Amino acid sequence: KTVRKVMLYIHNKYDSPMDLKTIADQLKVNSSYLSRLFHQEYGCTLTQFINSQRINHGMSLLQLTDQSVQDVAAACGIQDVNSFIKLFKKQTGLTPMQFRISNRNER
């Protein structure tokens, strides 16, 4: 039940600054407990999951819009475009622009 609440919170707020402590405070649970519970359920840290959700959303925006990479990063809750590019490349193996170009034919 707690993990479902975390998922809903992340889904609704991924474009806002958030971290383990923020989410734990919102759900009124201990952050260590939440971290352990989440890791048991999903096999990754909460931060890794949040970043993954943000990058997945960024992928959609890059495919469906002509927004700049900086605007896409901000829409995903990442204000530093360089951090977004690093996270994006780590998850996809491509920079955001490489991804957009390689997926342009799929629009």
N, C-alpha and C positions, 0 to 999 in steps of 0.2 A: 504494500500500500504506500509506504513512504517513497519507494523508488518510482512508483507511478506518478506521485506528486512532483518529484524531481523532474521527471521527463516532461510533464505538463508545464512546469515552470520554465524549463529550458526552451521548450518549443515556443512558448509565448513571449519569452524575453531574450532570446539569443542575440538580438540586436542592441541589447543594453549591457553595460558593464556588469559582470557577475563573476563570482568565484565561489569556492567551497563555503567560506564563512558566510557570505551573503545569502546563499541558498539555505544553509543550515539555520541561519537566523530567521529567514522567512518561514521555514517549516517548523521552527521551534524544536530543533533536535541538535544534539551535540555534533560538531563538525567531524570529530574523529570517528564517531559511530556512523555518520552518513558516508564518509569516505570509505570505510571498511565495507559497509553494506552495498554501496554502489559497485565497488570493485568486485565483490563476490558475485553480484548479479550480472555484470557486463564484462568483466575481465580487463577493464581499463580504468584509468583514473577519471574522476569527474571532469577535470580540466581537459584531458584528451578527448572526452566525449563532447564537451562544449565546443572545442575547437573543430572537431569533425563536423558537427552540425552547422557551425558557421561557414566552413569551407563548402559543404554541400549546398548551402543556400547561395553562396557566392558563385558556385558553378552554374546554378540555375540562372542567376542574374546575368552572368557573362554570356550565357547562351541566348537568353530571351530579350536582353536589352542592349542598348549601346552606351550604357553608363560608363564613366571612366572607372579605372581600377580603384582609384581613391574613393569614389562614390560607392562602389560595390563594397569595398572594405568597411566603410562607415555604416552601410546598410546591414552589414553582418556583425556589427558591434565591435569592430576593430578599428580604432582611430589612427593607428600608425600603419600607413600603407606598406612600409617595409616589413613589418611583422606579418601582415596579411600575405605578402608575396612569399615570405619564407615558409609560413604555415601551409600555404597553398601548394607550393612546390614539394614540400615534404609529404603531403598527402597524395598529390596527383602525379608527381614527377615532372610537372610542367609549370611554367610561370602562368599567371592569369592570362597574359596576352597570347602565349603559345596555345593555351587551352581554348581561348576564344577563336583564334584562327583555325585551329584544327577541328572545331565544332561548328564553324560558320555554315558549312554545307548542310548541317542537320536542321537548320532553322526552317 
